[in-house]
Amino acid sequence: MIFLSTSHVFGNPKNTPIDENHKKNTQSIYAATKLAGEALCESYSNSYGLDIGIARLFSIYGPNAKNHFVIPSIIKQIISNKTVRLENISSKRDFVYVEDAVNALLLIMKKNKNFNDYNVGSEKSYSIKEICKILKNISKKEFKIQPLKTNLRKNDSQKVVCDSSKLKKLGWKPKTTVPEGLKITYEW
């Protein structure tokens, strides 16, 4: 079994890159429910000898994502506006392309034994401003970025970088760079 969790269980990280042993510090109800789910999975695995893998997904992106996620929101605004309005353009996130994330899940299903947790990320960090710059080159459209300082999210992490070395030991590594993934996503 695989339980899909989130990098949000780490909260605002004390250091980067973030490995599986980094202190958990949930700062939202969503993150707290994911951490509780992880604890239940570990208990079931220990009690009944089940093979359960936790996949902590970092910032997944790709075609057909919901518009409330940052990359689809940016793309939608590029297509329909000359101004892209965003909350925190300086925060840096670890974006991993959806196909790479799916390949990680398939590998965990195939190779995981007992209870293990795995971080799924690209091990690179991009600011939202850098993502906009890459999308500007891909779209060949001129637009301005308008930061919405009044709407900054409480407890927004300023820098998130995944350490996925535990998953790499199973044979996984991301194949799609952020610029490649953004091109596929934009052209979709």
Disulfide bonds with the S-S distance in Angstrom:
none
